[in-house]
Each structure stands twice: as structure tokens, then as C-alpha cells.
Amino acid sequence: MKRIIFTGGSGKAGRFAIQHFLDHGYQVLNLDRAPLNNPAVATLLTDVTDSGQVFNALSHFTTDNPYAMAGWSPGPIEGLVHFAAIPRVGIVPDNETFHINTMGTYNVLEAAVKFGIHNIVIASSETVYGVCFAATHRDPEYVPLDEAYKVDPMDSYALSKIVNERTAQAFATRTGADITALRIGNVIAPEQYPDFPGWFTTPERRKRNMWSYIDARDLGQITRLCIEKRGRGFQAINAVAGDTSSDQPSRALMAQYYPGVRIIGDLPEFGTLMSNRLACEVLGFQQAHFWRNEVPKG
Ligand SMILES: NC(=O)c1ccc[n+]([C@@H]2O[C@H](COP(=O)([O-])OP(=O)(O)OC[C@H]3O[C@@H](n4cnc5c(N)ncnc54)[C@H](O)[C@@H]3O)[C@@H](O)[C@H]2O)c1
């Protein structure tokens, strides 16, 4: 059985991604400050901002530790997924967001590579494109936003994610590790689909997300594909659905809310304004969950 370590698996995105790994035959160990209500997964309560805790936690599962937890024995680790973070601005003070996200990522990456885990995924964010948490309205230079875009965010959360991408790149360069930074779009858990019709009548509410979304289960698929597609070194990849979360055509949304912004390439009628071409072409992502099939009828 393939085994992975997952940080932040008790959160909104992590619990679905973990279930996806379990459904594909993986054994998963979760490191999180909070417990996870999943009897198939061992959770070791760990604060990732404390390097000592992270090294110690990994030692439980990578070395011959007689105190290893029930359901998990020491042995080779296929990869590590790092989702633990403060997931937006406004939850804790800005300096704490920056501190937890950047030091947590540094500590996890350092411990992982020093324990010989060279196959890693970290959670970056759509916010690196600088639109989502900008102080005031900000036009992107072009859409669909792709991984070649010159990122320049102004908020502490997106800045922490940019720093994390650079940290990951440094560890990949130093060790030869495969590290993918997933620029995750707005994560939608299955229970959120009833919210969509309300968003259709107020499109401005999702304007800052460029109407992007990613079903939490599809995010699980993308995360697993990153672990399984080796040999890519450091790479940043958008993790978004191929359609928007709006019932309006994408060009109509742009004309109303971002007039004058350049649209490059062929844009399907309801095509995403945040490119998922790399996820599809490099990872082989195939979207399984579309809001049009998930939103309750009537
Ligand atoms: N939800 C989204 O729409 C979205 C979009 C883009 C990126 N992301 C990123 O995806 C990841 C998961 O987001 P989420 O929505 O599941 O967030 P969440 O807050 O629901 O989950 C984050 C988890 O990390 C844990 N955590 C926080 N600080 C920790 C620490 N110091 N030590 C150990 N665990 C800690 C929390 O207990 C929680 O279980 C985050 O890195 C987030 O920045 C989320």
C-alpha cells in the first residue's frame, strides 16, 4: 500500500483530498492542529510552525519507531501533501497569517526532504494573481490567468503563498525533489452547491475570484495526480475547474466587470478565466464534478 503524509487534512479541502487518496488505495497520516473525524486516518496533532514538532512527527512514520500509531507502521513514504495554513486574510492578524503560512511551509519542506521524502505538493492559491485580496478593485493584465502571469499581490496571505512557492523552488533546486505548488481556486465542498443559485443573481460576489471554483473532490484528484506524475521538479500549477461558477457567459462577465481587460486565446462560452490547461495537459486532470450536475434542481 502506498503511504502519504498530509498536513492540514482536517480542514475543508484536506478532508476531501484525503478521502480521494483513500479511495485510490493510499494509506494517509494527517498532521494538523485539529482532529479529523475519519476512522481510516491517523491524525497526529502537530503545529507545523514548530520545526521540532514537524521533525518529530515525521520520525514516527519514517523511522523504526516502536510507538508508531495504530493503523500505521514505519516505512517508505510515497509523498507528502502540505495544506496546513491560514486559508485567507482576516482570520488572524496579517503578520500571523504570514508567519504561520511561510514558516509552516518552510518547516514541512525542510523536514520532508531531510527525511528523504522528495515528492511533495504544497497548497498555493489563486490569490497570487493579485486580484482577489487587492485593497481596491484591480484589473488583471489578461485572462485567462495562467502560470506565466507576472504575479504581484499586495496582501499578506497571497504574499505568504508567493514566498512559499519560492521556498519550494529553493528546496527543489537544492535536493532535486519534485515539488508542485497548486494555485488552488475557490474550493467548493459538495454541501455548498445549493449556494450557487444565489451567486447567479449577484455575480459581483465572485468577481474577485474571477468566478473560479474547484470541487473539493476534484482538487483531491489533482493533488493525487501531482504525487503520481514524478520528474517535474518545481512547478506551479493552477487547480481550477474548466468552467466558471457563473451561469453567464465568460465574455459577458468580463465585459461587465472587467471591461478592457485582454482576453487571450480561445475562450469557450463558459470557460474558466483562470487557465487549467497545465493541470489537464501535464497532470491529465479530468474534471469529474461540474456545478451544472451538482446544483440541486428547482
Ligand atoms: N478554501 C479555498 O478556497 C482555498 C483556495 C486556495 C488555496 N487554499 C489553500 O488550501 C489549503 C487548505 O485550505 P482549507 O480551505 O482547507 O483551509 P482550512 O482552514 O479549512 O484548513 C486548514 C487546516 O490547517 C490546519 N492548520 C492551520 N494552522 C496550522 C498549524 N500551525 N499547524 C497545523 N495545522 C494547522 C487547520 O487546523 C485546518 O485543519 C490552505 O493552504 C489554503 O491556503 C484554499
The ligand as an SDF file (V2000), in Angstrom:
LIG
                    3D

 44 48  0  0  0  0  0  0  0  0999 V2000
  -10.5070   27.0770    0.5910 N   0  0  0  0  0  0  0  0  0  0  0  0
  -10.1060   27.6890   -0.5140 C   0  0  0  0  0  0  0  0  0  0  0  0
  -10.9450   28.1870   -1.2940 O   0  0  0  0  0  0  0  0  0  0  0  0
   -8.6430   27.7670   -0.8510 C   0  0  0  0  0  0  0  0  0  0  0  0
   -8.2630   28.4120   -2.0420 C   0  0  0  0  0  0  0  0  0  0  0  0
   -6.9140   28.4790   -2.3680 C   0  0  0  0  0  0  0  0  0  0  0  0
   -5.9720   27.9000   -1.5430 C   0  0  0  0  0  0  0  0  0  0  0  0
   -6.3590   27.2970   -0.3840 N   0  0  0  0  0  0  0  0  0  0  0  0
   -5.3300   26.7010    0.4530 C   0  0  0  0  0  0  0  0  0  0  0  0
   -5.6380   25.3190    0.6160 O   0  0  0  0  0  0  0  0  0  0  0  0
   -5.2320   24.8670    1.9050 C   0  0  0  0  0  0  0  0  0  0  0  0
   -6.4070   24.2610    2.6340 C   0  0  0  0  0  0  0  0  0  0  0  0
   -7.4010   25.2670    2.7800 O   0  0  0  0  0  0  0  0  0  0  0  0
   -8.7900   24.9740    3.5380 P   0  0  0  0  0  0  0  0  0  0  0  0
   -9.8260   25.7630    2.8590 O   0  0  0  0  0  0  0  0  0  0  0  0
   -8.9750   23.5070    3.7120 O   0  0  0  0  0  0  0  0  0  0  0  0
   -8.4860   25.6630    4.9380 O   0  0  0  0  0  0  0  0  0  0  0  0
   -8.9860   25.1760    6.3840 P   0  0  0  0  0  0  0  0  0  0  0  0
   -8.7760   26.3160    7.3030 O   0  0  0  0  0  0  0  0  0  0  0  0
  -10.3480   24.5910    6.3110 O   0  0  0  0  0  0  0  0  0  0  0  0
   -7.9460   24.0150    6.7130 O   0  0  0  0  0  0  0  0  0  0  0  0
   -6.6290   24.3060    7.0770 C   0  0  0  0  0  0  0  0  0  0  0  0
   -6.1850   23.2810    8.0930 C   0  0  0  0  0  0  0  0  0  0  0  0
   -4.8580   23.6360    8.5130 O   0  0  0  0  0  0  0  0  0  0  0  0
   -4.7830   23.4600    9.9050 C   0  0  0  0  0  0  0  0  0  0  0  0
   -3.7460   24.3440   10.4420 N   0  0  0  0  0  0  0  0  0  0  0  0
   -3.7310   25.6940   10.4620 C   0  0  0  0  0  0  0  0  0  0  0  0
   -2.6170   26.1260   11.0600 N   0  0  0  0  0  0  0  0  0  0  0  0
   -1.9230   25.0350   11.4320 C   0  0  0  0  0  0  0  0  0  0  0  0
   -0.6840   24.8290   12.1010 C   0  0  0  0  0  0  0  0  0  0  0  0
    0.0620   25.8560   12.5240 N   0  0  0  0  0  0  0  0  0  0  0  0
   -0.2600   23.5670   12.3260 N   0  0  0  0  0  0  0  0  0  0  0  0
   -1.0030   22.5090   11.8900 C   0  0  0  0  0  0  0  0  0  0  0  0
   -2.1910   22.6440   11.2690 N   0  0  0  0  0  0  0  0  0  0  0  0
   -2.6340   23.8930   11.0410 C   0  0  0  0  0  0  0  0  0  0  0  0
   -6.1630   23.8060   10.4490 C   0  0  0  0  0  0  0  0  0  0  0  0
   -6.3780   23.1970   11.7260 O   0  0  0  0  0  0  0  0  0  0  0  0
   -7.0610   23.2470    9.3570 C   0  0  0  0  0  0  0  0  0  0  0  0
   -7.4580   21.9210    9.6240 O   0  0  0  0  0  0  0  0  0  0  0  0
   -4.6270   26.0880    2.5910 C   0  0  0  0  0  0  0  0  0  0  0  0
   -3.2220   26.0670    2.4050 O   0  0  0  0  0  0  0  0  0  0  0  0
   -5.2280   27.2440    1.8570 C   0  0  0  0  0  0  0  0  0  0  0  0
   -4.4170   28.4040    1.9400 O   0  0  0  0  0  0  0  0  0  0  0  0
   -7.6770   27.2140   -0.0340 C   0  0  0  0  0  0  0  0  0  0  0  0
  1  2  1  0
  2  3  2  0
  2  4  1  0
  4  5  1  0
  4 44  2  0
  5  6  2  0
  6  7  1  0
  7  8  2  0
  8  9  1  0
  8 44  1  0
  9 10  1  0
  9 42  1  0
 10 11  1  0
 11 12  1  0
 11 40  1  0
 12 13  1  0
 13 14  1  0
 14 15  2  0
 14 16  1  0
 14 17  1  0
 17 18  1  0
 18 19  2  0
 18 20  1  0
 18 21  1  0
 21 22  1  0
 22 23  1  0
 23 24  1  0
 23 38  1  0
 24 25  1  0
 25 26  1  0
 25 36  1  0
 26 27  1  0
 26 35  1  0
 27 28  2  0
 28 29  1  0
 29 30  1  0
 29 35  2  0
 30 31  1  0
 30 32  2  0
 32 33  1  0
 33 34  2  0
 34 35  1  0
 36 37  1  0
 36 38  1  0
 38 39  1  0
 40 41  1  0
 40 42  1  0
 42 43  1  0
M  CHG  2   8   1  16  -1
M  END
$$$$
